[in-house]
Amino acid sequence: MTVLALQAAGLFYFITAFLAMRAAATGGLIDTILGALSPAEPAEARAQTRRRRWLTWGAVLNGWAGAALALRWDGAVLLMAVAAAAQWLYLLDIAPRHLDPYDPPDPAGRRSTRNAALGFTGISVVAIMAFMQDLLVPFGLLIVPLRFAAIGSGILLAGYAFKLERQSRFG
């Protein structure tokens, strides 16, 4: 995979992080509206909130990893490994044991989440291979504008997640 394709994949994950956070917030808003019409059981409401938070902050982690990869920072390898592990932890343990019994998932949605985790894991493996071929560089060797871009993208993602979290507390 060329460096440009690797950077494009990173940019894709950075951009889709915002879309995933927005989708989680929209789902939370719908849950709040439906809860106002017919209150959910406390366990179901807690599961919905926990799922929304997990998906939001998982998207932040994916976005950080994507931004790091787009900038060719070698920290992308660690961020991608942690993000991939978090996705599989969610799919194999957190969701089935702690969320699904109270808030069953849509089968098509779960399938697409699995597919997304597979794709992200594949790109993570490619990032590790790029790191081993010295195609990713340490933070200190990034040119100054890229350092600012890395820091700014991280702040932007976290700030957006906090904004959505604050908005979701109205209900």
VOGU-3710 file (C-alpha; in Angstrom, 3 decimals, decimal comma):
1> mtvlalqaag> 0,000/0,000/0,000  1,437/3,344/-0,954  1,963/6,088/1,571  -0,766/8,147/-0,093  -3,292/5,307/0,271  -2,320/4,924/3,927  -2,844/8,630/4,488  -6,199/8,488/2,684  -7,299/5,641/4,955  -6,277/7,716/7,980
11> lfyfitafla> -8,212/10,710/6,698  -11,225/8,460/6,120  -11,187/7,317/9,773  -10,689/10,878/10,992  -13,709/12,140/9,033  -15,948/9,179/9,812  -15,267/9,663/13,522  -17,341/12,844/13,381  -20,125/11,046/11,516  -20,115/8,180/14,029
21> mraaatggli> -20,289/10,596/16,961  -23,167/12,443/15,312  -25,006/9,165/14,691  -24,549/8,149/18,342  -25,869/11,530/19,468  -28,847/11,261/17,139  -29,594/7,778/18,480  -29,407/9,180/21,996  -31,820/11,959/21,094  -34,273/9,445/19,625
31> dtilgalspa> -33,977/7,316/22,784  -34,702/10,406/24,895  -37,759/11,321/22,839  -39,105/7,766/22,909  -38,369/7,602/26,630  -40,457/10,726/27,168  -43,373/9,123/25,320  -43,125/5,773/27,089  -40,458/5,624/29,782  -37,909/2,847/29,363
41> epaearaqtr> -36,983/0,515/32,170  -34,061/1,941/34,202  -31,752/-0,878/33,061  -32,654/-0,246/29,419  -32,087/3,497/29,772  -28,681/2,893/31,400  -27,724/0,472/28,606  -28,711/3,025/25,957  -26,628/5,721/27,635  -23,643/3,430/28,064
51> rrrwltwgav> -23,825/2,287/24,435  -23,997/5,884/23,201  -21,006/6,881/25,328  -18,979/3,834/24,279  -19,692/4,514/20,595  -18,914/8,224/20,943  -15,583/7,806/22,719  -14,683/4,822/20,534  -15,179/7,108/17,536  -12,860/9,666/19,149
61> lngwagaala> -10,187/7,000/19,549  -10,664/5,862/15,932  -10,464/9,475/14,777  -7,250/10,088/16,726  -5,740/6,977/15,162  -6,905/8,063/11,716  -5,492/11,566/12,108  -2,161/10,139/13,284  -2,074/7,805/10,296  -2,997/10,591/7,862
71> lrwdgavllm> -0,109/12,651/9,241  2,230/9,611/9,101  2,980/9,862/12,829  4,313/6,593/14,251  1,995/6,982/17,243  -0,735/5,830/14,852  0,366/2,240/15,402  -0,341/2,355/19,146  -3,561/4,341/18,714  -4,833/1,969/16,030
81> avaaaaqwly> -3,970/-1,109/18,085  -5,814/0,296/21,106  -8,796/1,377/18,973  -9,014/-2,027/17,270  -8,776/-3,808/20,634  -11,527/-1,544/22,011  -13,768/-2,340/19,044  -13,329/-6,088/19,518  -13,793/-5,773/23,286  -17,094/-3,995/22,617
91> lldiaprhld> -18,250/-6,548/20,043  -17,187/-9,684/21,898  -17,736/-8,743/25,542  -19,136/-5,324/26,482  -22,145/-5,291/24,156  -23,247/-8,951/24,449  -22,816/-9,174/28,225  -23,663/-5,710/29,478  -25,756/-3,858/26,898  -27,605/-6,240/24,570
101> pydppdpagr> -29,678/-7,959/27,281  -31,287/-4,588/28,118  -31,072/-2,813/24,751  -31,005/-5,410/21,936  -29,092/-4,292/18,840  -30,371/-4,137/15,301  -28,891/-7,226/13,543  -27,946/-5,232/10,437  -26,289/-2,587/12,593  -24,314/-5,176/14,545
111> rstrnaalgf> -23,212/-6,813/11,279  -21,994/-3,492/9,882  -20,185/-2,786/13,172  -18,402/-6,137/12,848  -17,465/-5,381/9,256  -16,161/-1,957/10,259  -14,056/-3,541/13,014  -12,619/-6,019/10,511  -11,729/-3,196/8,129  -10,160/-1,118/10,883
121> tgisvvaima> -8,165/-4,117/12,094  -6,925/-4,700/8,548  -5,784/-1,082/8,208  -4,135/-1,395/11,634  -2,087/-4,340/10,361  -1,097/-2,314/7,296  -0,075/0,569/9,602  2,148/-1,814/11,582  3,763/-2,949/8,337  4,291/0,703/7,328
131> fmqdllvpfg> 5,893/1,380/10,698  8,234/-1,572/10,237  9,223/-0,163/6,829  9,942/3,265/8,413  7,104/4,948/6,518  5,795/6,504/9,750  7,853/9,036/11,660  8,256/10,001/15,339  6,344/13,068/16,509  9,561/15,060/16,940
141> llivplrfaa> 10,460/14,555/13,286  7,116/15,766/11,954  7,362/19,247/10,492  5,890/21,872/12,799  2,620/22,398/10,876  1,939/18,645/11,055  2,554/18,688/14,807  -0,029/21,440/15,158  -2,386/19,494/12,902  -1,979/16,392/15,093
151> igsgillagy> -2,645/18,282/18,295  -5,469/20,304/16,754  -7,225/17,258/15,324  -7,094/15,541/18,703  -8,538/18,567/20,439  -11,197/18,969/17,745  -12,392/15,370/18,081  -12,491/15,444/21,883  -14,155/18,870/21,896  -16,869/17,664/19,542
161> afklerqsrf> -17,478/14,596/21,704  -17,750/16,748/24,845  -20,126/19,103/23,036  -22,380/16,208/22,009  -22,206/14,730/25,510  -23,208/18,056/27,049  -26,106/18,408/24,583  -27,363/14,920/25,384  -27,799/15,762/29,062  -30,831/17,946/28,429
171> g> -33,128/14,947/28,760
//
